[in-house]
Each structure stands twice: as C-alpha cells, then as structure tokens.
Amino acid sequence: MMTVRAVAALAEFLCLAALNVPRLEAQKAPPSRQADSTFLLATDDPARRPSPFIGNGRLGTVIPPLGIGAAPSFQAGLYEHGPGDVPRIVAIPAWTAISVFDGDRWLDGKTQPNGSTSGYRQTVDMRTATARTSYEWSDGTRRTAVRVETFVSRADPHVAAVRLELIPRQRGPMRVRFALAGWPPPKRLPLASLKRTEPGWGPADVWYPGHMVVNSRRAARGLAGASLSLTSTPEGRTSILAQSASISWRKDLPGASARTTAAGDTAMVEISFDASPGQSYSFSELVSIVSSAAARDPLAQATREAAAARSHGYQSLADANARAWRRRWESDIEIEGDPELQRVVRSMLFYLLCSADSGTALGIPPMGLSSGGYYGHIFWDSDTWMFPSLLLTHPDVAHSLVAFRARTLAAARENAHANGFRGAMYPWEADELGHETTPFFAVQNARSEIHVTGDVAQAQWQYYLATGDSAWLAREGFPVIRGTADFWVSRAVRDSTKDIYHIENVVSVHEGLIGVSDDAYTNAVARKTLQIAAAASRRLGEPTDPHWTELATKLHLPYDSASEYYRTYEGAPDSTLGSVTPLLSYPLGVPMSARAKRAQLEQAVRLLLAEGPGAMMGSTLLSVDAAELGDRPLIDSLLPHSYQGHVKGPFLMLSETPTNDAVNFVTGAGGFLQQVIFGYTGLRLGDHGLEPAFAPVLPSRITRLVLRNVQVRGKHYDVVVDAGGSRIVPHRGSPAR
C-alpha cells in the first residue's frame, strides 16, 4: 500500500507471567439494550472532527457537523476509471444537500458552526445507525432551533432518509432547499504511470474519490411535496446510477410555495413559507439509490421505490430500519468491567457492519464506506483482518467477502497468466472487477507482494470450517483454493542440490523489505494454502494434486534452529526480527514451541519501540500470541496501545496511524476484534467447528466477556468468559436473521 504498514508501537513491555487456568461458571442474562449507553456515540462540540459515517453495508454516508449540507456518500462496488488514473471508488452525487434560509442568511454545509450555534448535540445511535443533530442557529437577532435525523436503511438496501425540523424564534419568511447534486471532477494524478509520490503529498492528494458524470436531472412539484431525480455514470465506466428523492412537507404549511430547478449537475426544490415564532415545521427527504447492477432500468426502479417510501412515511421506514438493526445486534460482543472499552468494541463492529452486507459478493476496502481512502481498493485486509471478525458474528455478511474472491477468480487467473504463472494470482489491490489496480509507484507490490493469494485461500477455508457447507466448498470455495495452490506450485523454484523449494523475489508483509527470498509469512501462507487444498480435495472426494503435497513438504521456511525461532526471511539481518514472524503463530497457526512464540513476540516489541508507531494492524494481533502464552500482564500492556492512539474524536473513528488522520480504518477494527474473539476466548476454528485451543485469558480491565449469538455450522451459541473460566452454551434468543 502507499505507506509501510507496520504495527503500532508499545510504550512499555511488561514481564511475562504464568498461565492461570480459570474454571467454568454459569451464564448471566444479557443487559437491556434500550438502557445501554455504550450504543451511543455523542458530542456537544460543533467543531468535532473527524465526521462519523453511517451505512447499511451497501451505501455509506458521512454525517456533516450541522447534520445538513452536501456530504460524501459511497456505494459499495461502484468504481470509475478516469484517464491516466487507477480505478477508484466514486463519491455519488450528494443526497444530503440541504440548506435553510432564515430571511437573512443561508445555513448549509459551508456554515462554520462555531459562533453560530448553541446547545449543540450530535449523536450516532449504533442500535439503529441513526444520526441525530440538534442546535440553536443564531444569525444576528434571528434564532432558529434545528433538528436533523438521518439514516441509511438496513431494511431496504436502496433507501435513505433525512428528517428536518425547524422552530424559528421570530416571525418572517423562510426557505428550505433540498437538492441532489453532483460533485466537481477531481484534480487527477496520473497514477497509472506515476513512478513516485511527492514528499509533501498527504492522503487527500492521492485518495480523492472517483467522479460521477451526471447524465440527466429532473425536478417536479407535487401536492405538499416534490420529486427529484438524477442519473449518472462513473467516469470511464458504463454502469448507471439512478437517484430519486421524494421531498415532503405539511399540507398546511403557511404561505407555502415551491420552485424547482433541474440544470447542470443538480436537481433542486426550494420551499418558501411564512414562519411563526415557536411553531415547528418538518420536512422529510426519502431517497432511493439504484444502480444498473441491481436493475435493468435503475431510474424507473428508484422512482417507484421513492414513491413507495413516501406512501409508507418517514416513521414507518425508521421503524423498519430499527428492526433490521435489532436483528443484527442479536449478535454482539458484550464486555463487563470497562464501559469505555465496551463502547469502542461496539463501534468497531458497527463500522464494519456499516461497510458490508450479505449478498453483495464484495470485499471491504481498508476505509470501508467512509471515504475514498486507498482508492476503495480491496487488499488482503478484507480476507485476513476483517473477514475473521465477521465470520462468527455475522457469517452471512462474511460470505460476501469470500464470494468476492470466487466471483473474481477468472480475473485472478488472467493476472497469473499475465505474470507468467499458472493458477490464480489475486491482485495486491483490486477494484470491483478483481483486476490489479495498484498505482504504478507501488508496482513492486503488484508484482511481488503475493502473500495475498494465500490470504485469500485461508479465508475460503475458514468459511468452510465455520459453516461445514460442503456444497459451498465444491461450488465456490474449492475452485479458488485449487487455483491459489496451483499458483504456488508455479511460483516456487526447486533447488535440486538440496531437494527443497524457494519462493524468490517477493515484497514482505513488512513492505519495506523488497525483493527478498523465502519471506517467512509468504512461505508459511503458501504452505498453508497447499495443505488446505489437499484437505479440501479429500473432503470433496477429489484427487489431490501430488505437486501440492510435495511443495508443502519441501517448501523452505527460514527457521533458526540454534535460536529456535523463525527469521523474517532467509538471510535477514537481526534488525528485521519481529516485523513479520508473530503472524506465523496467529493467524497462520504454524506449529512452534512456546519458546519460539515468546521470542518472536519479544522481538516484535523491541522493533516497535525502536521504529515507532505505524499502522493499526499487527499490534492488534500481538495480544492473540500473548493469550496463547497465557500472559495476562502482557495482554494488559498491549491492550491500550493496540487502539487508543488510533481512536479519533467522539465518534471513535479509527485512523490508520496515530498521526495521519486517515479515517475510518476498519482494517484496524477487524484486527482488534480478532484479539477479543480468538485471543481472549482461547477458541479456534477446526475440523469440528469452534474448538478450544488454549485456556482463555481476559485483560484485567474486563471482568466478563460474552460473544452473544455466534453462529457455527448452523447453530447459535453464546461464548462466556470470566474469572471462573469459559463455556459455550446454546443461544436462547431467536436465531431469526
């Protein structure tokens, strides 16, 4: 990726402690959700930053400080390809472009909230993914109370809604505008050919969202309402996006008149009315957003859906959205003893669910649906960092991530062929079509950071272990696994003098290590892929390719027998120790002694202390290794450093590094949740489903942990861990999804 993605630094390293094996104890009833404030993210600061986002896994939208004004929205799987550029996720035309005129000035997304607002409150209710903003707007002697509520419906994947309430403190004419508005084209960089980035460039200079070209626009007045529509096309692509909005206001709105405009990139309605002091005036905007991937005539469908939404009404849609999210929250991670950590954990799961949904066959970009960060490309982040955290909690959503790799298998085969290999070579960075889309300045990653192919295979096998679905394995999973195994056979080089195999000239997981041979993680995940392929073929009664077995047996791993630990790569200097090898224990599960595991963990800490903080990835998984060692003091030391420096603002947005403010880094959320799900509990996925692998161990801050309604092989369980031990019990709630 554009920056070296190291793990976060630690401020301290505590001494290792002995394992304390807990005993089992009975389960408690879950707390009331309605009374649980840890579902709420809120602020009284109008200057808060960064802005949060909400979504339904198909559409994500940023919530602006004042609740109104054009804000970026991103639709999963909608990408453009501008001239000379790399494909990138687009910012769709804004549907929250709302502004208010009090008779003197306009209030909109450009208004600076400081000095013009009082009584400010903004809340994201994670129970329903609803954002609420309220404040008193002051403009000289004019004052108006403003309340805004916004949600993207989980019940209907195409529908989003805004309700605006105004209470003026004075009499006089007012106006409200609602618009669907396109964004200007970006200032592009020739990333398809640019050999290097400039030192002064930041994320915003490179990760600008893609552009939608508006094709048509329409605005029409109706009875106590108006309808707006836009169609647009991603630049350089042929798909069509249709947006249809139904705007409503009270039939008895005093002195109401409406003017519509449809020109350029905008469809707009402006409502004028005579305001009285202390009276409440409400407006609603119900939007349907449909792409040509979902409907043959997206505009006709969007228009029908917007009309149907209006007939149901805002509150009915809000109630349906709340019910859909309530079903999602039947699966939860509950923490006792630390409300602050509970809120953080819930926010991480929430933002993942805002960025992914069932039935999409799409991976999750590193920034989810919150921004154009990393161009919206799909990396190994989706398979190795985010997928495992969704697999037990929301397996139907996790299926979309593995289905993306199955859907793009043909593109991976083409990529292998283009690079001179057989099988399936998955791209380092992929667009929605599965094509290699890495910018040219990082071309070495596209050609040589090939561990991603093994990461893809591991996720496919994990899905099978969790579901036990042999029909899926035969239909979707095994073709991917077989293709990746064939790639490794093609990519490895045999040393006939020693009868061993090497994988040469790769970019390591520690991306500053370029052109190395026998990288520990790359070779280990290649071996794991070959073992998985053999196991999958046996499960399906398919013949096992003998080349898989031979390569798995003879593939070299850089093990230092004298010191009894793995080196970063063959011939690696001691300065690199710990940068890669902790990942061998988890997530790869490479068999090794406790001494080797401990040595590699200590190496990682020393390296991090020397190099300073990096990306919120590997630090989140170090706690899993510590848990395997039964080391609570080390877990206590690691815990705050694995997330606190990355949590930004009152809405707990995650930055990729503590200093770059690139949000919302849901890759880090996925990694952090894995330490909770697979570290503290001592559980692993195995041949029989969810199995205890080592004694559970909780951080001292947590008195009790419950994985509520995890789903394994069609059954629903609660996993309970506390000072007395752990147990897996049948979930007593409704399994309906």
C-alpha positions, 0 to 999 in steps of 0.5 A: 500500500502507499505507506509501510504498514507496520504495527503500532508501537508499545510504550512499555513491555511488561514481564511475562507471567504464568498461565492461570487456568480459570474454571467454568461458571454459569451464564448471566442474562444479557443487559437491556439494550434500550438502557445501554449507553455504550450504543451511543456515540455523542458530542456537544462540540460543533467543531468535532472532527473527524465526521462519523459515517453511517451505512447499511453495508451497501451505501455509506454516508458521512454525517456533516457537523450541522447534520445538513449540507452536501456530504460524501456518500459511497456505494459499495462496488461502484468504481470509475476509471478516469484517464491516466488514473487507477480505478477508484471508488466514486463519491455519488452525487450528494443526497444530503444537500440541504440548506435553510434560509432564515430571511437573512442568511443561508445555513448549509454545509459551508456554515462554520458552526462555531459562533453560530450555534448553541446547545449543540448535540450530535449523536450516532445511535449504533442500535439503529445507525441513526444520526441525530443533530440538534442546535440553536442557529443564531444569525444576528437577532434571528434564532432558529432551533434545528433538528436533523435525523438521518439514516441509511436503511438496513431494511431496504438496501436502496433507501435513505432518509433525512428528517428536518425540523425547524422552530424559528424564534421570530416571525418572517419568511423562510426557505428550505432547499433540498437538492441532489447534486453532483460533485466537481471532477477531481484534480487527477494524478496520473497514477497509472504511470506515476513512478513516485509520490511527492514528499509533501503529498498527504492522503487527500492528494492521492485518495480523492474519490472517483467522479460521477458524470451526471447524465440527466436531472429532473425536478417536479412539484407535487401536492405538499411535496416534490420529486427529484431525480438524477442519473449518472455514470462513473467516469470511464465506466458504463454502469448507471446510477439512478437517484430519486428523492421524494421531498415532503412537507405539511399540507398546511404549511403557511404561505407555502410555495415551491420552485424547482430547478433541474440544470447542470449537475443538480436537481433542486426544490426550494420551499418558501413559507411564512414562519411563526415564532415557536411553531415547528415545521418538518420536512422529510427527504426519502431517497432511493439509490439504484444502480444498473447492477441491481436493475435493468432500468435503475431510474424507473426502479428508484422512482417507484421505490421513492414513491413507495417510501413516501406512501409508507412515511418517514416513521414507518421506514425508521421503524423498519430500519430499527428492526433490521438493526435489532436483528443484527445486534442479536449478535454482539460482543458484550464486555463487563468491567470497562464501559469505555472499552465496551463502547469502542468494541461496539463501534468497531463492529458497527463500522464494519457492519456499516461497510458490508452486507450479505449478498453483495459478493464484495470485499471491504476496502481498508476505509470501508464506506467512509471515504475514498481512502486507498482508492476503495481498493480491496487488499488482503485486509478484507480476507485476513483482518476483517473477514475473521471478525465477521465470520462468527458474528455475522457469517452471512455478511462474511460470505460476501467477502469470500464470494468476492474472491470466487466471483473474481477468480477468472480475473485472478487467473488472467493476472497469473497468466499475465505474470507468467504463472499458472493458477490464480494470482489475486491482485495486491489491490483490486477494484470491483472487477478483481483486476490489479489496480495498484498505482504504478509507484507501488508496482513492486507490490503488484508484482511481488507482494503475493502473500495475498493469494494465500490470504485469500485461500485461508479465508475460503477455508475458514468459511468452510470450517465455520459453516461445514457447507460442503456444497459451498466448498465444491461450488465456490470455495474449492475452485479458488483454493485449487487455483491459489495452490496451483499458483504456488506450485508455479511460483516456487523454484526447486533447488535440486542440490538440496531437494527443497523449494524457494519462493524468490523475489517477493515484497514482505508483509513488512513492505519495506523489505523488497525483493527478498527470498523465502519471506517467512509469512509468504512461505508459511501462507503458501504452505498453508494454502497447499495443505488446505487444498489437499484437505479440501480435495479429500473432503470433496472426494477429489484427487489431490494434486501430488505437486501440492503435497510435495511443495508443502513438504519441501517448501523452505521456511527460514527457521533458526534452529540454534535460536529456535525461532523463525527469521523474517526471511532467509538471510535477514539481518537481526534488525528485521526480527519481529516485523513479520514472524508473530503472524506465523503463530496467529493467524497462520497457526504454524506449529512452534514451541512456546519458546519460539512464540515468546521470542518472536513476540519479544522481538516484535516489541523491541522493533516497535519501540525502536521504529515507532508507531505505524499502522493499526494492524499487527499490534492488534494481533500481538495480544492473540500470541500473548493469550496463547502464552497465557500472559495476562500482564502482557495482554494488559500492556498491549491492550491500550496501545493496540487502539487508543492512539488510533481512536479519533474524536467522539465518534471513535473513528479509527485512523490508520496511524496515530498521526495521519488522520486517515479515517475510518480504518476498519482494517484496524477494527477487524484486527482488534476484534480478532484479539477479543474473539480468538485471543481472549476466548482461547477458541479456534476454528477446526475440523469440528467447528469452534474448538478450544485451543488454549485456556482463555485469558481476559485483560484485567480491565474486563471482568466478563466477556460474552460473544452473544449469538455466534453462529457455527455450522448452523447453530447459535451459541453464546461464548462466556468468559470470566474469572471462573473460566469459559463455556459455550452454551446454546443461544436462547434468543431467536436465531431469526436473521 
